[in-house]
């Protein structure tokens, strides 16, 4: 069975998966995934929710490490951080490997 990386062992991917479990946050992340930095006002233009709601969703994404923000004057601008998503994918790969190993052992046991 493969062991999780040191980073994966100390950091739970749960906040990332929780943040990605909301359609609005997924939509915001997709908007930011092109690499452009955007303000809350810009991200709110096509949203069917208030700026305050967009702000709350962005803070959840930021807490999960999926976006970063910088202040430019009175405005906050947000950018996508692919590293956290890569960590979540690495976690899923590890779980997949563990299941593959378990299924291989089960198949070997059944065939004996």
N, C-alpha and C positions, 0 to 999 in steps of 0.2 A: 504494500500500500504506500502511495506516495505521501510525503509529508508536506504540509503547507509551508510556504516561504515564511521567513521571519516576519516580514511585514504583514502578511495575511494572518499569521498566528496572533499578532498583537492588535490588529485593527479589524473590527467587525465590518463586513460589507453590508450589514443590515440597513444602516442609514441610506446607503446608495440605492438599494433595492426599494426601500420605502419611498424615497424621493422620486424614483422612476415609476412608482405605482399610481401616479396621478396623471390623467390626460393633459391637464393644463401645463404641468411641469414638463412633461414629455414634449409638448408643443413648444414651450419656451426654450428648452434645450436644443430642439431641432433648429429653431431660428438662430440660435447662437453657434451651432455646430459648423457654420461656414467660416468661422474664424474672425468674423467682424465683431467689434465691441459695440454694444448698443446701450442706450439709456432706457430707463423705465418708461419714459414717454414714448419712445420709438417702439418698444416691445408691447405697449398697451394699445397701439393704434388699431391693430386687427383683432385684438382680444375682445371677447364678449363679456369681460369682467372689468371691474374698476382698476384703476392704477394701484390702489391700496392692496387689492387682492393679488395683482401681479407682483407687487413688492413682497408680499408675504410668501408667495411661491418661490420667488428668486432667493429669498433668505433661506428657505428650506433646501434649495439646490446648493446654496453656498455652504450651509452647515454640513451637507453631505460631501462637500469638496468637489462638486461638479461644475461650479462656476466661481469666478472671483469677481470682486468689484473694486473699482477705484473711484475716488471722488475727483470730479473736475468742477471746481467752483461749487455751486449748490446742487449739482447733479451727480448721481451715482451711475456709473457705466459698468456693464456686466460683460464678462467674457467666458467662453467655454473652456474648461480644464479637462482635457482628455485623459489625464493620468488616473483619475479616480475611476473612470469607466473602464480603463485598462485593468485596474486592480480587481474590479468586480468580474470582469471577463476571466481573469486569471483564477479567481476563486471558483467560478463555474467550471473552468477547465479542470481544476483540481478535483472537484466533486465528481465530474464526469469520469475522470481517470479512476477514482475510487470505486465507482459503480462498475466500470468495465472490469476492473480487477476482481471485484466480488462476483460478478457474473461468470468470469472465466473460471474462478475457483469452484463455483457451483456446477458449471458444466463439466469440469474435470471430475468432481465428486459423483455426479450422476452417471457419467460414462464408465466409472470404475466398477 
